[in-house]
Amino acid sequence: MALSEDDKDRLFRHWKTIKNNVEMRYIIDLLIEERVISPDEWEDMKKSHQLEKDRTEAFLHWLLKQSEKSYDAFLKALHNGKYDFISEKLDRNMQRNHPLTDLSTQLGGKNG
């Protein structure tokens, strides 16, 4: 099943925070293990993008075209990679139970 518009909206809403805070090297192994992305696809992204922020942004563009399974694996990888403060904002189940808050507050005012 394709990524829902609600999931895409959550990615767009937190795009800057994800791009400026998530280092793919800490989450990519789980995504490969879960068969969300192939090692070849990841290598292509790494070769095309030298900066970590650019790699993360390339991955986000790629993720927008993927399935809900891929999105859920991304949330799991964020959680396991110690990016709970981001995964909670993207988790569709948490969204039903908690009001939206500005992630910059949790980052100590850092707007990236």
Phi and psi in degrees as GROMACS dihedral restraints (atoms count N, CA, C in turn):
[ dihedral_restraints ]
;  ai    aj    ak    al  type     phi  dphi    fc
    3     4     5     6     1   -66.1    20    10
    4     5     6     7     1   157.4    20    10
    6     7     8     9     1   -61.1    20    10
    7     8     9    10     1   131.4    20    10
    9    10    11    12     1   -70.9    20    10
   10    11    12    13     1   159.4    20    10
   12    13    14    15     1   -63.9    20    10
   13    14    15    16     1   -34.0    20    10
   15    16    17    18     1   -65.0    20    10
   16    17    18    19     1   -42.3    20    10
   18    19    20    21     1   -65.2    20    10
   19    20    21    22     1   -41.9    20    10
   21    22    23    24     1   -60.9    20    10
   22    23    24    25     1   -42.1    20    10
   24    25    26    27     1   -60.7    20    10
   25    26    27    28     1   -41.7    20    10
   27    28    29    30     1   -63.3    20    10
   28    29    30    31     1   -39.7    20    10
   30    31    32    33     1   -63.4    20    10
   31    32    33    34     1   -45.6    20    10
   33    34    35    36     1   -62.4    20    10
   34    35    36    37     1   -41.6    20    10
   36    37    38    39     1   -62.2    20    10
   37    38    39    40     1   -31.8    20    10
   39    40    41    42     1  -114.7    20    10
   40    41    42    43     1    17.7    20    10
   42    43    44    45     1   -52.5    20    10
   43    44    45    46     1   -52.8    20    10
   45    46    47    48     1   -62.2    20    10
   46    47    48    49     1   -42.5    20    10
   48    49    50    51     1   -64.1    20    10
   49    50    51    52     1   -43.7    20    10
   51    52    53    54     1   -62.4    20    10
   52    53    54    55     1   -51.1    20    10
   54    55    56    57     1   -58.8    20    10
   55    56    57    58     1   -40.2    20    10
   57    58    59    60     1   -86.0    20    10
   58    59    60    61     1   -11.8    20    10
   60    61    62    63     1  -120.0    20    10
   61    62    63    64     1   -31.8    20    10
   63    64    65    66     1   -84.5    20    10
   64    65    66    67     1   125.4    20    10
   66    67    68    69     1  -102.1    20    10
   67    68    69    70     1   114.4    20    10
   69    70    71    72     1   -57.4    20    10
   70    71    72    73     1   -30.4    20    10
   72    73    74    75     1   -59.4    20    10
   73    74    75    76     1   -22.1    20    10
   75    76    77    78     1   -87.8    20    10
   76    77    78    79     1   -12.8    20    10
   78    79    80    81     1  -124.7    20    10
   79    80    81    82     1   -13.4    20    10
   81    82    83    84     1   -65.1    20    10
   82    83    84    85     1   -35.8    20    10
   84    85    86    87     1   -59.3    20    10
   85    86    87    88     1   -42.9    20    10
   87    88    89    90     1   -64.7    20    10
   88    89    90    91     1   -38.8    20    10
   90    91    92    93     1   -65.3    20    10
   91    92    93    94     1   -35.8    20    10
   93    94    95    96     1   -70.8    20    10
   94    95    96    97     1   -43.4    20    10
   96    97    98    99     1   -60.1    20    10
   97    98    99   100     1   -37.2    20    10
   99   100   101   102     1   -80.3    20    10
  100   101   102   103     1     0.3    20    10
  102   103   104   105     1    61.0    20    10
  103   104   105   106     1    34.1    20    10
  105   106   107   108     1   -79.6    20    10
  106   107   108   109     1   -41.5    20    10
  108   109   110   111     1  -134.2    20    10
  109   110   111   112     1   144.5    20    10
  111   112   113   114     1   -85.3    20    10
  112   113   114   115     1   155.3    20    10
  114   115   116   117     1   -56.4    20    10
  115   116   117   118     1   -36.4    20    10
  117   118   119   120     1   -66.0    20    10
  118   119   120   121     1   -41.6    20    10
  120   121   122   123     1   -62.7    20    10
  121   122   123   124     1   -42.3    20    10
  123   124   125   126     1   -66.1    20    10
  124   125   126   127     1   -41.7    20    10
  126   127   128   129     1   -61.0    20    10
  127   128   129   130     1   -40.5    20    10
  129   130   131   132     1   -61.7    20    10
  130   131   132   133     1   -42.1    20    10
  132   133   134   135     1   -64.3    20    10
  133   134   135   136     1   -42.1    20    10
  135   136   137   138     1   -64.9    20    10
  136   137   138   139     1   -41.9    20    10
  138   139   140   141     1   -66.6    20    10
  139   140   141   142     1   -33.8    20    10
  141   142   143   144     1   -82.0    20    10
  142   143   144   145     1   -18.2    20    10
  144   145   146   147     1  -135.5    20    10
  145   146   147   148     1   112.8    20    10
  147   148   149   150     1   -80.3    20    10
  148   149   150   151     1   -38.4    20    10
  150   151   152   153     1   -83.6    20    10
  151   152   153   154     1   143.7    20    10
  153   154   155   156     1   -58.0    20    10
  154   155   156   157     1   -42.5    20    10
  156   157   158   159     1   -61.4    20    10
  157   158   159   160     1   -37.9    20    10
  159   160   161   162     1   -68.6    20    10
  160   161   162   163     1   -37.0    20    10
  162   163   164   165     1   -65.1    20    10
  163   164   165   166     1   -43.6    20    10
  165   166   167   168     1   -62.9    20    10
  166   167   168   169     1   -43.1    20    10
  168   169   170   171     1   -65.0    20    10
  169   170   171   172     1   -39.9    20    10
  171   172   173   174     1   -61.2    20    10
  172   173   174   175     1   -41.1    20    10
  174   175   176   177     1   -63.7    20    10
  175   176   177   178     1   -41.6    20    10
  177   178   179   180     1   -61.4    20    10
  178   179   180   181     1   -41.7    20    10
  180   181   182   183     1   -60.5    20    10
  181   182   183   184     1   -42.5    20    10
  183   184   185   186     1   -63.5    20    10
  184   185   186   187     1   -45.1    20    10
  186   187   188   189     1   -61.7    20    10
  187   188   189   190     1   -34.5    20    10
  189   190   191   192     1   -58.2    20    10
  190   191   192   193     1   -23.9    20    10
  192   193   194   195     1   -97.4    20    10
  193   194   195   196     1     5.1    20    10
  195   196   197   198     1  -101.0    20    10
  196   197   198   199     1  -169.1    20    10
  198   199   200   201     1   -94.6    20    10
  199   200   201   202     1   171.5    20    10
  201   202   203   204     1   -61.6    20    10
  202   203   204   205     1   -33.9    20    10
  204   205   206   207     1   -59.5    20    10
  205   206   207   208     1   -41.9    20    10
  207   208   209   210     1   -65.7    20    10
  208   209   210   211     1   -41.9    20    10
  210   211   212   213     1   -61.1    20    10
  211   212   213   214     1   -46.0    20    10
  213   214   215   216     1   -63.4    20    10
  214   215   216   217     1   -38.9    20    10
  216   217   218   219     1   -66.1    20    10
  217   218   219   220     1   -36.8    20    10
  219   220   221   222     1   -61.8    20    10
  220   221   222   223     1   -44.1    20    10
  222   223   224   225     1   -60.8    20    10
  223   224   225   226     1   -42.8    20    10
  225   226   227   228     1   -63.3    20    10
  226   227   228   229     1   -43.0    20    10
  228   229   230   231     1   -64.3    20    10
  229   230   231   232     1   -40.6    20    10
  231   232   233   234     1   -60.7    20    10
  232   233   234   235     1   -44.9    20    10
  234   235   236   237     1   -61.4    20    10
  235   236   237   238     1   -48.2    20    10
  237   238   239   240     1   -68.3    20    10
  238   239   240   241     1   -26.5    20    10
  240   241   242   243     1   -87.9    20    10
  241   242   243   244     1    13.5    20    10
  243   244   245   246     1    68.9    20    10
  244   245   246   247     1    30.4    20    10
  246   247   248   249     1  -110.6    20    10
  247   248   249   250     1    42.7    20    10
  249   250   251   252     1   -55.3    20    10
  250   251   252   253     1   -39.6    20    10
  252   253   254   255     1   -62.7    20    10
  253   254   255   256     1   -22.4    20    10
  255   256   257   258     1   -91.4    20    10
  256   257   258   259     1   -45.4    20    10
  258   259   260   261     1   -59.9    20    10
  259   260   261   262     1   -34.2    20    10
  261   262   263   264     1   -64.7    20    10
  262   263   264   265     1   -34.6    20    10
  264   265   266   267     1   -73.2    20    10
  265   266   267   268     1   -26.0    20    10
  267   268   269   270     1   -94.6    20    10
  268   269   270   271     1   -16.4    20    10
  270   271   272   273     1   -72.5    20    10
  271   272   273   274     1   119.4    20    10
  273   274   275   276     1   -63.8    20    10
  274   275   276   277     1   -29.0    20    10
  276   277   278   279     1   -74.2    20    10
  277   278   279   280     1   -38.0    20    10
  279   280   281   282     1   -67.8    20    10
  280   281   282   283     1   -33.5    20    10
  282   283   284   285     1   -61.8    20    10
  283   284   285   286     1   -31.4    20    10
  285   286   287   288     1   -73.4    20    10
  286   287   288   289     1   -26.3    20    10
  288   289   290   291     1  -101.7    20    10
  289   290   291   292     1   -17.6    20    10
  291   292   293   294     1  -129.8    20    10
  292   293   294   295     1   141.0    20    10
  294   295   296   297     1   -69.1    20    10
  295   296   297   298     1   154.4    20    10
  297   298   299   300     1   -68.6    20    10
  298   299   300   301     1   138.1    20    10
  300   301   302   303     1  -129.0    20    10
  301   302   303   304     1   157.7    20    10
  303   304   305   306     1   -74.7    20    10
  304   305   306   307     1   122.3    20    10
  306   307   308   309     1   -62.5    20    10
  307   308   309   310     1   -27.6    20    10
  309   310   311   312     1   -63.1    20    10
  310   311   312   313     1   -27.4    20    10
  312   313   314   315     1   -62.8    20    10
  313   314   315   316     1   -42.5    20    10
  315   316   317   318     1   -73.2    20    10
  316   317   318   319     1   -18.6    20    10
  318   319   320   321     1   -93.8    20    10
  319   320   321   322     1    11.7    20    10
  321   322   323   324     1    73.0    20    10
  322   323   324   325     1    32.5    20    10
  324   325   326   327     1    86.0    20    10
  325   326   327   328     1    -0.5    20    10
  327   328   329   330     1   -71.8    20    10
  328   329   330   331     1   124.5    20    10
  330   331   332   333     1  -102.1    20    10
  331   332   333   334     1     3.8    20    10
